[in-house]
Amino acid sequence: MTKKLSYLLLLFLVVGCEPTKDDTIIIDLGKVFVSSNTQSRIGIFNFSDLDNKVLVQYEITTDDAEGIYYDNTRDIVYQADRENNRINAYNRLSTNEASSGILPSAISTSDFSNPRGLTSDKNIAIVAQDASDDNGQQNALLMYDISANEIILRNQFTVDFALWDIQLVGNTLYAVEDGTDSLAVFNNFFGNSDGQVTPDFKISIEGIVRTHGLYYSLSEDLMVMTDIGDEASGIGDGQIVIIEDFNLKLSAALQEPEKTISRNDMIFINGENTTLQNPVDVVYHSTANRIIVAERTTNGGMLLAFEYPDQVESSNAFNITPSYSVSYNGISSLYINQ
């Protein structure tokens, strides 16, 4: 029997006590949800206790997934399935016991290919399609009405730039422009109709070579982005870029002809000590004050956590060692529940 027929639930701890046969997963604050391009699993890391970090894994039906989102009010995980070109929903994940199998409670129609980022506002989900030969080299954003039992296509939008990670914040959609140093911003995104959509503006992030992941915290006005640099280069080429007081700096940059946020207005985590090579996604854990990264290339994939840098006047770049690191083969996307 193959792994795709067994649908067995995998449950184990990275550190801490051994689970009992009656263990269930209690989803609470501090969980980081993980997708993989090479494993048929959804991983959940618990960072609520920094001295006892726990990993729980569920075996699923695809071994190539990207964007992931968890709706904590309805206990549903949504995931972009690259193998089948659809969104899968996994309902009531926290009630599944160790002996249970995990099958989708809902699947979308196959309306896209080469999906990357996925974002949601609980009632809708948006998937970023990166251009490829399979989709006629078309970059697109696809919007779905979502629930535990239905995922229904609502709108299809095309864009004229390469996409990777995306994030909804209210009515605003942030999107990285793959292959560049730029961030695209769509204001009032829900006001768009099907067809071509254009961002209200793009902003360059000085010091980035090729951006992939983004995470914006509205409460702290904090933007964190990843830079994979030269994809073929070795460890130390990738970096994390932190922009505090993001909207203030964004507004100032938009007044300038170059529309660029200066590297002097940012904090960088980079260098060989970081083990960053191709960081493809990032989240900020506000309670633990950690930046958590999906590093796709080093050791075949790693989840890395960095303490938030204490900025000093002499430098805004930090060649620091991760406070926590663990191999996670094929790691591709993160979502934090907080």
C-alpha positions as CSV (number, residue, x, y, z in Angstrom):
1,M,0.0,0.0,0.0
2,T,1.4,3.4,-1.0
3,K,1.5,6.4,1.3
4,K,-1.2,8.0,-0.8
5,L,-3.5,5.1,-0.1
6,S,-2.8,4.7,3.6
7,Y,-3.5,8.3,4.7
8,L,-1.9,7.6,8.0
9,L,-1.6,10.4,10.5
10,L,2.0,11.0,11.6
11,L,2.4,12.5,15.0
12,F,5.7,13.0,16.7
13,L,7.6,15.4,18.9
14,V,10.9,17.1,18.0
15,V,11.6,17.6,21.7
16,G,9.7,17.1,24.9
17,C,7.8,14.2,26.3
18,E,6.5,11.2,24.3
19,P,2.9,11.4,23.1
20,T,0.4,8.9,24.4
21,K,-2.0,7.0,22.1
22,D,-4.9,9.3,23.1
23,D,-3.1,12.6,22.2
24,T,-5.0,15.1,20.1
25,I,-3.8,18.4,18.7
26,I,-5.0,21.4,20.5
27,I,-4.6,24.4,18.2
28,D,-3.9,27.6,20.1
29,L,-1.8,30.7,19.8
30,G,1.9,30.2,18.9
31,K,1.4,27.5,16.2
32,V,3.3,27.8,12.8
33,F,1.8,25.8,10.0
34,V,4.2,24.4,7.3
35,S,3.8,23.2,3.7
36,S,6.4,21.1,1.8
37,N,7.2,20.6,-1.9
38,T,8.6,17.1,-1.2
39,Q,6.6,15.6,1.7
40,S,3.0,14.5,1.9
41,R,2.6,16.3,5.2
42,I,1.3,19.3,7.0
43,G,3.5,20.3,9.9
44,I,2.6,22.3,12.9
45,F,5.3,23.8,15.1
46,N,4.4,25.0,18.6
47,F,6.5,27.9,19.7
48,S,4.4,28.8,22.7
49,D,7.1,27.2,25.0
50,L,10.5,28.2,23.7
51,D,12.2,25.6,25.9
52,N,10.0,22.7,24.6
53,K,9.2,23.3,20.9
54,V,6.8,20.6,19.6
55,L,6.2,19.5,16.0
56,V,3.1,17.6,15.0
57,Q,2.7,16.3,11.4
58,Y,-0.3,15.0,9.4
59,E,0.1,12.9,6.3
60,I,-2.0,14.2,3.5
61,T,-2.7,13.3,-0.2
62,T,-0.2,15.6,-2.0
63,D,3.6,15.7,-1.8
64,D,3.9,19.2,-3.4
65,A,2.2,22.0,-1.7
66,E,2.8,25.8,-1.2
67,G,0.7,28.4,0.4
68,I,-1.0,27.5,3.7
69,Y,-3.6,29.3,5.9
70,Y,-5.3,28.3,9.2
71,D,-8.7,29.7,10.1
72,N,-8.7,29.3,13.9
73,T,-12.4,30.3,14.4
74,R,-13.5,27.4,12.3
75,D,-10.5,25.1,12.8
76,I,-9.8,24.6,9.1
77,V,-6.5,24.5,7.2
78,Y,-6.5,25.6,3.6
79,Q,-3.5,24.7,1.4
80,A,-2.4,25.3,-2.2
81,D,-2.0,21.8,-3.8
82,R,0.6,22.1,-6.6
83,E,0.3,18.5,-7.6
84,N,-3.4,18.7,-8.4
85,N,-3.6,22.5,-9.0
86,R,-6.4,23.1,-6.5
87,I,-7.0,24.3,-2.9
88,N,-7.6,21.7,-0.3
89,A,-9.5,22.3,3.0
90,Y,-8.9,20.1,6.1
91,N,-11.7,20.6,8.5
92,R,-11.6,20.2,12.3
93,L,-7.9,19.4,12.2
94,S,-7.5,19.8,16.0
95,T,-10.0,17.0,16.8
96,N,-8.2,14.4,14.8
97,E,-6.6,11.8,17.0
98,A,-3.3,10.0,16.3
99,S,-5.0,7.0,14.7
100,S,-7.1,9.1,12.3
101,G,-6.5,9.8,8.6
102,I,-6.5,13.2,7.1
103,L,-8.5,13.7,3.9
104,P,-9.7,17.0,2.4
105,S,-13.2,18.1,3.5
106,A,-13.4,20.3,0.4
107,I,-11.4,20.8,-2.8
108,S,-11.6,23.5,-5.4
109,T,-11.8,23.1,-9.1
110,S,-8.5,23.1,-10.9
111,D,-8.4,26.7,-12.1
112,F,-4.6,27.4,-11.8
113,S,-1.2,25.9,-12.1
114,N,2.1,26.6,-10.5
115,P,0.5,28.2,-7.3
116,R,2.7,30.0,-4.8
117,G,1.3,32.2,-2.0
118,L,-2.2,31.7,-0.5
119,T,-4.0,34.3,1.7
120,S,-7.4,34.6,3.2
121,D,-9.8,36.8,5.2
122,K,-11.8,33.8,6.5
123,N,-14.6,34.0,3.9
124,I,-12.4,34.1,0.8
125,A,-9.1,32.8,-0.3
126,I,-6.7,34.2,-2.9
127,V,-4.0,32.1,-4.7
128,A,-1.0,33.5,-6.6
129,Q,-0.3,31.8,-9.8
130,D,3.3,32.2,-11.0
131,A,3.9,32.1,-14.8
132,S,5.0,28.8,-16.3
133,D,4.7,26.9,-19.5
134,D,1.7,25.0,-18.0
135,N,-0.4,28.2,-17.7
136,G,0.8,30.0,-20.9
137,Q,3.3,32.1,-18.9
138,Q,0.4,33.9,-17.2
139,N,0.7,35.4,-13.8
140,A,-2.7,35.5,-12.0
141,L,-4.6,35.9,-8.8
142,L,-7.6,33.6,-8.2
143,M,-10.2,34.4,-5.6
144,Y,-12.5,31.7,-4.0
145,D,-15.4,31.7,-1.6
146,I,-14.4,29.2,1.1
147,S,-16.0,27.2,3.8
148,A,-15.3,23.8,5.5
149,N,-17.2,22.0,2.8
150,E,-17.1,24.2,-0.3
151,I,-14.4,26.1,-2.2
152,I,-16.0,28.0,-5.1
153,L,-14.2,30.2,-7.7
154,R,-15.4,33.8,-7.5
155,N,-12.9,35.8,-9.6
156,Q,-9.9,35.4,-11.9
157,F,-7.4,38.3,-12.2
158,T,-4.3,38.5,-14.4
159,V,-1.3,40.6,-13.6
160,D,1.7,41.7,-15.7
161,F,4.4,40.7,-13.2
162,A,5.7,37.5,-11.7
163,L,4.1,36.5,-8.3
164,W,5.3,34.6,-5.3
165,D,4.0,35.4,-1.8
166,I,0.9,37.4,-1.1
167,Q,-0.9,38.7,2.0
168,L,-4.3,40.3,2.6
169,V,-4.5,43.0,5.3
170,G,-8.1,44.2,5.3
171,N,-8.9,45.3,1.7
172,T,-5.2,45.7,0.9
173,L,-3.3,43.0,-0.9
174,Y,0.5,42.9,-0.7
175,A,2.4,40.9,-3.3
176,V,6.1,40.3,-3.9
177,E,7.3,40.8,-7.5
178,D,9.4,37.7,-8.1
179,G,12.8,38.2,-9.7
180,T,13.0,41.8,-8.4
181,D,13.5,43.9,-5.3
182,S,9.9,45.2,-5.5
183,L,6.7,45.0,-3.4
184,A,3.3,45.6,-5.1
185,V,0.4,47.0,-3.2
186,F,-3.3,46.7,-4.3
187,N,-5.5,49.0,-2.3
188,N,-9.3,48.1,-2.2
189,F,-8.5,44.8,-3.9
190,F,-12.1,43.5,-3.5
191,G,-13.3,46.3,-5.7
192,N,-11.7,44.7,-8.8
193,S,-13.6,42.8,-11.5
194,D,-12.4,39.8,-13.5
195,G,-9.6,40.5,-15.9
196,Q,-6.3,42.5,-15.8
197,V,-5.6,44.2,-12.4
198,T,-2.8,46.7,-11.7
199,P,-1.3,47.5,-8.4
200,D,-1.8,51.0,-7.0
201,F,1.9,51.2,-6.8
202,K,5.2,49.3,-6.5
203,I,7.9,50.1,-4.1
204,S,11.6,49.0,-4.3
205,I,13.4,47.7,-1.3
206,E,17.0,48.7,-1.5
207,G,19.4,45.9,-0.8
208,I,17.1,43.1,-2.0
209,V,18.2,41.0,-5.0
210,R,15.2,38.7,-5.4
211,T,12.3,38.8,-3.0
212,H,10.1,35.7,-2.3
213,G,8.3,35.8,1.1
214,L,6.6,38.6,3.1
215,Y,4.8,39.0,6.4
216,Y,3.1,42.2,7.5
217,S,2.0,42.8,11.1
218,L,-0.7,45.5,11.2
219,S,-0.6,45.9,15.0
220,E,3.1,46.6,15.0
221,D,3.3,48.2,11.5
222,L,6.2,45.8,10.8
223,M,7.0,44.4,7.4
224,V,9.4,41.4,7.0
225,M,10.6,40.1,3.6
226,T,12.9,37.4,2.4
227,D,15.6,37.8,-0.3
228,I,16.9,34.6,-1.9
229,G,19.7,36.5,-3.7
230,D,21.4,34.5,-6.4
231,E,19.5,31.3,-6.4
232,A,22.6,29.3,-7.4
233,S,24.8,30.8,-4.7
234,G,25.7,29.1,-1.4
235,I,24.9,29.7,2.3
236,G,25.0,33.3,3.3
237,D,23.6,34.6,0.1
238,G,20.0,34.8,1.4
239,Q,18.7,37.4,3.9
240,I,15.8,38.6,5.9
241,V,14.8,42.3,5.6
242,I,12.9,44.0,8.4
243,I,11.2,47.3,8.0
244,E,9.9,48.9,11.2
245,D,7.3,51.8,11.0
246,F,6.6,50.4,7.6
247,N,3.7,52.8,6.6
248,L,5.7,55.8,7.6
249,K,8.6,54.8,5.5
250,L,6.4,53.7,2.6
251,S,4.7,57.1,2.5
252,A,8.0,58.9,2.5
253,A,9.3,56.7,-0.3
254,L,6.3,57.3,-2.5
255,Q,7.1,61.0,-2.4
256,E,10.5,60.3,-4.0
257,P,11.0,59.8,-7.8
258,E,12.7,56.4,-7.2
259,K,9.9,55.1,-4.9
260,T,12.5,53.2,-2.9
261,I,12.8,52.4,0.8
262,S,16.5,53.1,1.7
263,R,18.6,50.3,3.1
264,N,19.4,52.7,5.9
265,D,15.8,52.5,7.0
266,M,15.9,48.7,7.4
267,I,17.4,45.9,9.5
268,F,19.1,42.9,7.8
269,I,19.7,39.4,9.0
270,N,22.4,38.0,6.6
271,G,25.8,36.3,6.5
272,E,27.2,32.8,6.8
273,N,26.2,32.4,10.4
274,T,22.5,32.6,9.5
275,T,22.7,29.5,7.2
276,L,20.3,31.4,4.9
277,Q,20.6,30.5,1.2
278,N,17.1,30.5,-0.4
279,P,14.6,31.7,2.3
280,V,11.2,31.4,0.6
281,D,8.8,32.4,3.4
282,V,8.8,34.2,6.7
283,V,6.5,35.0,9.7
284,Y,7.0,37.1,12.8
285,H,6.1,35.5,16.2
286,S,5.2,38.6,18.3
287,T,4.9,36.8,21.6
288,A,8.2,35.0,21.3
289,N,9.8,37.9,19.5
290,R,11.2,35.6,16.9
291,I,11.4,35.7,13.1
292,I,10.7,32.3,11.7
293,V,11.9,31.4,8.2
294,A,11.3,28.6,5.7
295,E,14.8,28.0,4.2
296,R,14.3,25.9,1.2
297,T,17.8,24.9,0.1
298,T,20.1,24.5,3.1
299,N,20.2,20.8,4.1
300,G,17.2,20.2,1.7
301,G,15.0,22.5,3.8
302,M,15.1,23.9,7.3
303,L,12.8,25.8,9.6
304,L,14.9,28.6,11.3
305,A,14.0,30.9,14.1
306,F,16.0,34.1,14.8
307,E,15.8,36.3,17.9
308,Y,14.6,39.8,16.9
309,P,17.8,41.8,16.5
310,D,18.6,44.5,19.0
311,Q,19.6,47.3,16.6
312,V,22.8,49.2,17.5
313,E,23.8,52.6,16.0
314,S,26.9,51.2,14.3
315,S,25.2,48.7,12.1
316,N,21.8,47.6,10.8
317,A,23.0,44.2,9.5
318,F,23.2,41.1,11.8
319,N,25.2,37.9,10.9
320,I,23.5,35.9,13.7
321,T,23.1,32.2,14.3
322,P,19.5,30.9,14.5
323,S,18.2,30.4,18.0
324,Y,16.4,27.3,16.7
325,S,16.9,25.2,13.6
326,V,15.5,21.9,12.4
327,S,15.6,20.1,9.1
328,Y,12.3,20.1,7.3
329,N,12.6,18.6,3.8
330,G,11.1,20.6,1.0
331,I,9.7,23.4,3.3
332,S,7.9,25.9,1.1
333,S,5.4,28.0,3.0
334,L,4.5,29.2,6.5
335,Y,1.5,30.5,8.3
336,I,1.4,31.7,12.0
337,N,-1.7,31.5,14.2
338,Q,-1.4,34.4,16.7
